[in-house]
């Protein structure tokens, strides 16, 4: 069953807002983690842990953004 055009557009808008929040939150947490790690003198492995978590957030946002883009094509 197809969504009505206005429902589909509203769903895409919600997904786009979620992507924006995830991107902003990921960046803020990543920068905060790097700063905090430097201030506390944490080992480099913790910096890599923050990096991997940030990469996961960015990859998720990229996949969802691609899905939104493909949904608008059809």
Z-matrix of the N, CA and C atoms (Angstrom, degrees):
N
C 1 1.443
C 2 1.522 1 109.43
N 3 1.306 2 116.59 1 127.85
C 4 1.462 3 122.18 2 -177.69
C 5 1.518 4 110.76 3 -81.79
N 6 1.341 5 115.29 4 141.16
C 7 1.459 6 119.67 5 171.14
C 8 1.511 7 109.16 6 -71.38
N 9 1.309 8 115.89 7 148.85
C 10 1.459 9 118.38 8 172.20
C 11 1.518 10 107.44 9 -65.48
N 12 1.333 11 118.28 10 153.98
C 13 1.465 12 120.46 11 -177.10
C 14 1.525 13 113.61 12 -55.86
N 15 1.321 14 117.82 13 -39.87
C 16 1.453 15 118.62 14 -178.90
C 17 1.524 16 111.78 15 -71.49
N 18 1.331 17 118.18 16 -32.56
C 19 1.462 18 120.83 17 176.09
C 20 1.525 19 110.94 18 -69.59
N 21 1.309 20 116.30 19 -41.64
C 22 1.466 21 119.95 20 179.23
C 23 1.523 22 110.56 21 -64.51
N 24 1.320 23 116.20 22 -40.70
C 25 1.470 24 119.80 23 178.95
C 26 1.522 25 110.79 24 -66.56
N 27 1.329 26 117.69 25 -38.96
C 28 1.467 27 121.25 26 177.48
C 29 1.525 28 110.76 27 -64.28
N 30 1.337 29 116.68 28 -39.02
C 31 1.466 30 120.40 29 177.93
C 32 1.519 31 110.96 30 -64.61
N 33 1.336 32 115.70 31 -43.22
C 34 1.468 33 119.25 32 177.83
C 35 1.518 34 111.34 33 -63.83
N 36 1.314 35 117.16 34 -37.72
C 37 1.468 36 120.68 35 178.80
C 38 1.535 37 110.17 36 -64.97
N 39 1.342 38 116.95 37 -40.83
C 40 1.470 39 119.76 38 177.31
C 41 1.524 40 110.77 39 -63.20
N 42 1.328 41 116.34 40 -42.98
C 43 1.463 42 120.06 41 178.69
C 44 1.521 43 111.01 42 -63.50
N 45 1.325 44 116.67 43 -39.76
C 46 1.468 45 120.29 44 179.82
C 47 1.530 46 110.59 45 -65.75
N 48 1.337 47 117.31 46 -39.07
C 49 1.468 48 119.63 47 176.75
C 50 1.521 49 110.89 48 -64.93
N 51 1.332 50 116.40 49 -40.13
C 52 1.459 51 120.00 50 177.78
C 53 1.526 52 110.93 51 -62.46
N 54 1.323 53 116.82 52 -42.11
C 55 1.463 54 120.50 53 177.83
C 56 1.530 55 110.18 54 -60.84
N 57 1.324 56 116.62 55 -43.50
C 58 1.468 57 120.07 56 179.81
C 59 1.528 58 110.88 57 -61.86
N 60 1.324 59 117.05 58 -42.72
C 61 1.465 60 120.25 59 178.96
C 62 1.526 61 111.68 60 -65.59
N 63 1.325 62 116.65 61 -41.01
C 64 1.465 63 119.97 62 178.97
C 65 1.527 64 110.45 63 -65.22
N 66 1.318 65 117.28 64 -42.09
C 67 1.467 66 119.84 65 178.73
C 68 1.531 67 111.34 66 -62.53
N 69 1.331 68 116.47 67 -47.31
C 70 1.463 69 119.85 68 -179.56
C 71 1.524 70 111.23 69 -65.17
N 72 1.329 71 116.77 70 -43.07
C 73 1.458 72 119.94 71 179.27
C 74 1.508 73 112.99 72 -66.10
N 75 1.318 74 116.33 73 -41.01
C 76 1.461 75 120.47 74 178.56
C 77 1.521 76 110.98 75 -61.88
N 78 1.324 77 115.58 76 -44.59
C 79 1.460 78 118.92 77 -179.75
C 80 1.527 79 111.39 78 -64.67
N 81 1.343 80 116.38 79 -43.19
C 82 1.467 81 119.91 80 -179.95
C 83 1.529 82 111.09 81 -64.10
N 84 1.329 83 117.05 82 -44.93
C 85 1.462 84 119.73 83 179.36
C 86 1.522 85 111.85 84 -65.96
N 87 1.327 86 116.41 85 -38.20
C 88 1.458 87 119.62 86 179.65
C 89 1.534 88 110.78 87 -65.36
N 90 1.325 89 116.27 88 -47.17
C 91 1.469 90 119.18 89 178.80
C 92 1.519 91 111.16 90 -64.27
N 93 1.337 92 116.09 91 -41.71
C 94 1.468 93 119.62 92 178.04
C 95 1.518 94 111.95 93 -63.10
N 96 1.315 95 116.88 94 -40.64
C 97 1.458 96 120.55 95 178.33
C 98 1.517 97 112.22 96 -64.82
N 99 1.315 98 116.23 97 -40.72
C 100 1.465 99 119.66 98 177.86
C 101 1.529 100 110.95 99 -64.79
N 102 1.316 101 115.96 100 -43.27
C 103 1.470 102 120.73 101 179.92
C 104 1.522 103 110.54 102 -64.94
N 105 1.339 104 116.08 103 -47.29
C 106 1.462 105 120.74 104 -178.81
C 107 1.526 106 111.08 105 -63.70
N 108 1.332 107 116.28 106 -40.66
C 109 1.461 108 119.59 107 177.49
C 110 1.515 109 112.16 108 -60.94
N 111 1.327 110 116.28 109 -38.95
C 112 1.462 111 119.60 110 177.61
C 113 1.522 112 112.68 111 -68.40
N 114 1.328 113 115.93 112 -39.93
C 115 1.468 114 120.09 113 -179.59
C 116 1.525 115 111.93 114 -68.43
N 117 1.336 116 116.85 115 -37.89
C 118 1.460 117 120.90 116 -178.12
C 119 1.519 118 112.63 117 -87.63
N 120 1.319 119 117.15 118 -8.71
C 121 1.457 120 121.22 119 -179.90
C 122 1.524 121 112.76 120 69.54
N 123 1.339 122 115.78 121 35.83
C 124 1.459 123 119.64 122 179.52
C 125 1.527 124 110.92 123 -69.07
N 126 1.313 125 114.56 124 157.85
C 127 1.464 126 119.93 125 179.61
C 128 1.530 127 110.47 126 -66.42
N 129 1.327 128 114.70 127 159.99
C 130 1.467 129 120.54 128 -178.20
C 131 1.530 130 112.18 129 -63.33
N 132 1.316 131 118.05 130 -27.39
C 133 1.460 132 119.87 131 -179.40
C 134 1.519 133 111.25 132 -62.82
N 135 1.333 134 118.10 133 -29.27
C 136 1.461 135 120.49 134 177.06
C 137 1.523 136 110.81 135 -72.89
N 138 1.311 137 116.99 136 -34.43
C 139 1.467 138 120.35 137 175.15
C 140 1.527 139 109.49 138 -63.60
N 141 1.334 140 116.87 139 -40.76
C 142 1.464 141 120.45 140 177.88
C 143 1.527 142 110.88 141 -66.22
N 144 1.333 143 117.17 142 -34.05
C 145 1.455 144 120.28 143 176.97
C 146 1.530 145 110.37 144 -63.38
N 147 1.340 146 117.16 145 -44.65
C 148 1.467 147 120.21 146 175.71
C 149 1.524 148 110.78 147 -61.95
N 150 1.328 149 116.39 148 -39.09
C 151 1.468 150 119.85 149 178.34
C 152 1.530 151 111.59 150 -62.44
N 153 1.323 152 117.32 151 -44.62
C 154 1.464 153 120.77 152 -179.35
C 155 1.523 154 111.51 153 -65.69
N 156 1.323 155 117.14 154 -39.10
C 157 1.467 156 119.56 155 177.62
C 158 1.526 157 110.48 156 -65.06
N 159 1.337 158 116.61 157 -39.32
C 160 1.462 159 120.10 158 178.27
C 161 1.527 160 110.67 159 -66.11
N 162 1.308 161 117.18 160 -41.92
C 163 1.469 162 120.32 161 177.78
C 164 1.524 163 110.17 162 -60.04
N 165 1.326 164 117.00 163 -41.89
C 166 1.470 165 120.27 164 178.93
C 167 1.531 166 110.55 165 -61.18
N 168 1.317 167 117.67 166 -43.25
C 169 1.463 168 120.93 167 178.29
C 170 1.516 169 112.15 168 -64.09
N 171 1.321 170 116.60 169 -41.41
C 172 1.465 171 120.28 170 -179.71
C 173 1.528 172 111.70 171 -68.93
N 174 1.324 173 116.94 172 -38.68
C 175 1.470 174 120.22 173 178.27
C 176 1.524 175 109.71 174 -65.46
N 177 1.330 176 117.56 175 -43.07
C 178 1.461 177 120.92 176 177.38
C 179 1.525 178 110.15 177 -58.36
N 180 1.335 179 116.63 178 -46.68
C 181 1.470 180 120.62 179 -179.56
C 182 1.532 181 110.59 180 -62.76
N 183 1.312 182 117.98 181 -38.33
C 184 1.458 183 121.42 182 178.42
C 185 1.527 184 111.10 183 -64.42
N 186 1.326 185 116.92 184 -43.42
C 187 1.465 186 120.76 185 179.80
C 188 1.523 187 110.56 186 -63.88
N 189 1.314 188 117.94 187 -45.20
C 190 1.458 189 120.82 188 -179.18
C 191 1.532 190 110.25 189 -67.14
N 192 1.318 191 117.50 190 -39.26
C 193 1.464 192 120.57 191 177.20
C 194 1.523 193 110.60 192 -62.26
N 195 1.324 194 117.22 193 -40.44
C 196 1.462 195 120.97 194 177.15
C 197 1.529 196 110.47 195 -62.86
N 198 1.348 197 117.05 196 -42.50
C 199 1.464 198 120.74 197 177.21
C 200 1.524 199 111.07 198 -60.66
N 201 1.324 200 117.67 199 -41.97
C 202 1.470 201 121.02 200 178.81
C 203 1.521 202 109.49 201 -62.48
N 204 1.314 203 116.16 202 -45.91
C 205 1.461 204 121.11 203 -178.94
C 206 1.528 205 110.84 204 -61.08
N 207 1.353 206 116.31 205 -45.34
C 208 1.464 207 120.06 206 179.85
C 209 1.534 208 110.94 207 -65.67
N 210 1.314 209 116.98 208 -34.80
C 211 1.455 210 120.27 209 178.17
C 212 1.519 211 113.02 210 -65.03
N 213 1.302 212 116.24 211 -32.10
C 214 1.468 213 120.29 212 178.43
C 215 1.526 214 111.87 213 -76.88
N 216 1.329 215 116.60 214 -21.13
C 217 1.470 216 120.32 215 -179.50
C 218 1.523 217 111.16 216 -73.14
N 219 1.327 218 116.56 217 -30.61
C 220 1.462 219 119.99 218 -172.92
C 221 1.450 220 114.48 219 -92.96
